[in-house]
Amino acid sequence: MRLRGLASPFNASANVCRVLRLTLLAPDIAERILDGRQLEAATLPALMKGFPIEWDRQP
């Protein structure tokens, strides 16, 4: 059985948009993630669901 749609351009574009959104993280949050000190709310699955773009409203 072949799985269609997993590598479709639509899915790839959606994934790229979600990953690019991570560049909008506040600098202090990005630094904590890189240091391995992120808050529980700042896990990759949680961030991929979305977060506010205003730095003062981010987890």
Summary of the structure (lengths in Angstrom):
residues: 59
radius of gyration: 14.2
end to end distance: 41.5
largest distance: 47.4
contacts: 103
relative contact order: 0.14
helix: 63%
strand: 0%
